Amino acid sequence: MVTEGKENESDLEKELEEFLKSEELDEYDKIPVERVKLSRGVKAVFWFLRIYIALMVVLVVIGFSHVI
């Protein structure tokens, strides 16, 4: 039972290595990642959502305090 798990792990590792070589990603941990630049409108929408969620949590707490 234990050997089956080890065999599956080694098969998965071999499969991953083959995939990385076929996609030419030998050094896949060194792929540069750029941060997305958000516009002012998008930032404003995210702040609105944060405020909205906080307000809803407060209203739910108030509602539950009246029920109890």
C-alpha positions as CSV (number, residue, x, y, z in Angstrom):
1,M,0.0,0.0,0.0
2,V,2.8,2.4,0.9
3,T,4.8,1.5,-2.2
4,E,1.8,2.4,-4.4
5,G,1.9,5.9,-3.0
6,K,5.6,6.3,-3.6
7,E,5.2,5.0,-7.1
8,N,2.4,7.4,-7.9
9,E,4.6,10.3,-6.5
10,S,7.5,9.3,-8.6
11,D,5.3,9.0,-11.7
12,L,3.9,12.5,-11.0
13,E,7.3,14.0,-10.6
14,K,8.5,12.4,-13.9
15,E,5.4,13.7,-15.6
16,L,6.0,17.2,-14.2
17,E,9.6,17.1,-15.4
18,E,8.5,16.0,-18.9
19,F,5.9,18.8,-19.0
20,L,8.4,21.4,-17.9
21,K,10.9,20.2,-20.6
22,S,8.3,20.1,-23.3
23,E,7.2,23.7,-22.5
24,E,10.8,24.8,-22.1
25,L,10.3,25.8,-18.5
26,D,13.4,24.2,-17.0
27,E,13.8,27.1,-14.6
28,Y,10.1,27.8,-14.1
29,D,10.7,29.4,-10.7
30,K,12.6,32.2,-12.4
31,I,9.8,33.4,-14.7
32,P,9.4,37.2,-14.2
33,V,6.0,38.2,-12.8
34,E,4.9,41.8,-13.2
35,R,2.4,43.5,-10.9
36,V,-0.8,44.6,-12.4
37,K,-1.3,48.4,-12.5
38,L,-4.8,49.3,-11.3
39,S,-6.5,52.4,-12.4
40,R,-8.1,54.9,-10.0
41,G,-11.6,53.7,-10.9
42,V,-10.8,50.1,-10.1
43,K,-9.1,51.1,-6.8
44,A,-12.2,53.2,-5.9
45,V,-14.5,50.2,-6.6
46,F,-12.4,47.9,-4.4
47,W,-12.5,50.5,-1.6
48,F,-16.3,50.8,-2.0
49,L,-16.6,47.0,-1.8
50,R,-14.5,46.9,1.4
51,I,-16.7,49.6,3.0
52,Y,-19.8,47.8,1.8
53,I,-18.7,44.5,3.3
54,A,-17.8,46.1,6.6
55,L,-21.2,47.9,6.7
56,M,-23.0,44.6,6.0
57,V,-21.1,42.8,8.7
58,V,-22.0,45.5,11.2
59,L,-25.7,45.3,10.2
60,V,-25.7,41.5,10.5
61,V,-24.2,41.8,14.0
62,I,-26.8,44.4,15.0
63,G,-29.6,42.2,13.5
64,F,-28.4,39.1,15.4
65,S,-28.1,41.1,18.7
66,H,-31.8,41.9,18.4
67,V,-32.7,38.3,17.8
68,I,-30.8,37.0,20.8
